[in-house]
Structure formats: structure tokens, C-alpha cells
Amino acid sequence: MREYLSKLWSHIFDVYLTSMRCGVYPISFSFARFLTLLSGCLCTRSSVRVLEIGSGFGFSTSWFAISFRFCKFPSFVISIDINFNNVKVALKNINVDNLVVFVDFIVCDGRLLPFRVCPYFDIVFIDADKEYYVDYLNECDKYLKIGGLVIAHNVFLPEPHKLSNFLKEILESSKWFSILVPVDPAGTSISLKVM
Ligand SMILES: C[S@@+](CC[C@H](N)C(=O)[O-])C[C@H]1O[C@@H](n2cnc3c(N)ncnc32)[C@H](O)[C@@H]1O
């Protein structure tokens, strides 16, 4: 994994910088490594299906795909974004070293998902407009397996008040067992779907 990352490093770094420059605000490298570690750990045991809300330019998506490159069981990430142009750039960015085989991008609103099969996903990762986190949660819940995880970025910074309904739901509802973790200063929530 370490050697593989150093081979892709200049590309990954370029995707990060371009996302920053264009105001798409990628996740941090610490958080990226956390996602790879988690999905990489799970996919050594069985297939992992990830749903990502907020592809941006594909920075976070790449880190899921990198972990799936090393796994025994076929795993993939479906990444959705409301912005067609962002998805176009993300698709170009993921087209390195065949990482694209682990990824599907869909242009749609995270509040209205186009899936038929439910429950289907093992992990939902949320990193889109903050004021709609509780709406993404309610929509994604339909497609998340019991025992699956919802991971959400930016629960501490920059505007935690926008997530107050989301935080109330994951911390107070008996449906979720959650912790808030400072993987980076922006903060992350991890919620296990218990029922
Ligand atoms: C912070 S960026 C995502 C960055 C990405 N996760 C990364 O690490 O590179 C947020 C993205 O969410 C998308 N977005 C905003 N509102 C959305 C919605 N309602 N449904 C889906 N995507 C949305 C934006 O177009 C933007 O690309």
C-alpha cells in the first residue's frame, strides 16, 4: 500500500491542490487515510459497498478506490454529486491506474437517490452541503444495511450549527450508535446503524 501510494502521489496531490484552488474543498490527507484504513480493513473480510454523497473532484473517492485495489473481495464506491461539471472532473481524475473500475459516479441530489435495491450499502460517506446532512441521512438510511456505518465530515468545523439536526439525530436516536472523532480539526462522526 505504501509503495502504491508513492507511485500515485503526484497525481493524488495534484487532485487535492486543484480541488482546493477551485473551492471544491477536499477532505484532509489524515481523513483520507482514515477512510482508506477503514474500508481497507472491512474489505479484507467481505465485499464492501460504499455510497459517497459529494464527489467533488474525486479526491475522497480515490482513497476508497485505492483501498479496494488491495482487497480480496469485490468492492466498490458509488459516488454522487449534484454538480455535473464536478463529476466530469472527478471521472477524469479517477482515471489513473485503472482505479475507475472500483467507482461509479452519478449526477443527482443526495436528498433524492435513484436506487431500487435496499438495503444495499455497507458504508455511507457524507461530505456535501452541510445544511442538508439530516436529509441525506434520512434518504441514505433506506439503502444502508443494519450494521452499516454512516461517516460524516465537518461535524466540528467550519459551521457545526448547520448540522445541528443531523447531530441530534445520530446522537439521540436509538437507531444510531455514534461517536464524534477528531481525525482532523474538521471532525468526523461515525454512526453504526443498530436497527
Ligand atoms: C466539499 S465538496 C466534496 C469534496 C470531496 N468529498 C473530496 O474530498 O474531494 C462538496 C460536494 O458536494 C456537492 N453537493 C452539494 N450539494 C449536494 C447535494 N444536495 N447532493 C449531492 N451533492 C451535493 C457539491 O457539488 C460538491 O462537489
The ligand as an SDF file (V2000), in Angstrom:
LIG
                    3D

 27 29  0  0  0  0  0  0  0  0999 V2000
  -16.8120   19.5230   -0.0760 C   0  0  0  0  0  0  0  0  0  0  0  0
  -17.1910   19.0120   -1.6990 S   0  0  0  0  0  0  0  0  0  0  0  0
  -16.8250   17.2860   -1.6660 C   0  0  0  0  0  0  0  0  0  0  0  0
  -15.3570   17.0210   -1.6330 C   0  0  0  0  0  0  0  0  0  0  0  0
  -14.9860   15.5670   -1.8330 C   0  0  0  0  0  0  0  0  0  0  0  0
  -15.6220   14.7010   -0.8840 N   0  0  0  0  0  0  0  0  0  0  0  0
  -13.4820   15.4290   -1.7610 C   0  0  0  0  0  0  0  0  0  0  0  0
  -12.9410   15.0520   -0.7160 O   0  0  0  0  0  0  0  0  0  0  0  0
  -12.8290   15.7430   -2.7580 O   0  0  0  0  0  0  0  0  0  0  0  0
  -18.9560   19.0010   -1.6610 C   0  0  0  0  0  0  0  0  0  0  0  0
  -19.6000   18.4790   -2.9260 C   0  0  0  0  0  0  0  0  0  0  0  0
  -20.9800   18.2370   -2.6190 O   0  0  0  0  0  0  0  0  0  0  0  0
  -21.7560   18.5300   -3.7670 C   0  0  0  0  0  0  0  0  0  0  0  0
  -23.1530   18.7400   -3.3420 N   0  0  0  0  0  0  0  0  0  0  0  0
  -23.6800   19.8440   -2.7650 C   0  0  0  0  0  0  0  0  0  0  0  0
  -24.9880   19.6620   -2.5110 N   0  0  0  0  0  0  0  0  0  0  0  0
  -25.2840   18.3890   -2.9170 C   0  0  0  0  0  0  0  0  0  0  0  0
  -26.4700   17.6080   -2.9160 C   0  0  0  0  0  0  0  0  0  0  0  0
  -27.6260   18.0790   -2.4390 N   0  0  0  0  0  0  0  0  0  0  0  0
  -26.3980   16.3540   -3.4150 N   0  0  0  0  0  0  0  0  0  0  0  0
  -25.2410   15.8620   -3.9040 C   0  0  0  0  0  0  0  0  0  0  0  0
  -24.0790   16.5620   -3.9350 N   0  0  0  0  0  0  0  0  0  0  0  0
  -24.0980   17.8090   -3.4490 C   0  0  0  0  0  0  0  0  0  0  0  0
  -21.0770   19.7670   -4.3710 C   0  0  0  0  0  0  0  0  0  0  0  0
  -21.3840   19.8840   -5.7350 O   0  0  0  0  0  0  0  0  0  0  0  0
  -19.5970   19.4690   -4.0980 C   0  0  0  0  0  0  0  0  0  0  0  0
  -18.9910   18.8540   -5.2030 O   0  0  0  0  0  0  0  0  0  0  0  0
  1  2  1  0
  2  3  1  0
  2 10  1  0
  3  4  1  0
  4  5  1  0
  5  6  1  0
  5  7  1  0
  7  8  2  0
  7  9  1  0
 10 11  1  0
 11 12  1  0
 11 26  1  0
 12 13  1  0
 13 14  1  0
 13 24  1  0
 14 15  1  0
 14 23  1  0
 15 16  2  0
 16 17  1  0
 17 18  1  0
 17 23  2  0
 18 19  1  0
 18 20  2  0
 20 21  1  0
 21 22  2  0
 22 23  1  0
 24 25  1  0
 24 26  1  0
 26 27  1  0
M  CHG  2   2   1   9  -1
M  END
$$$$
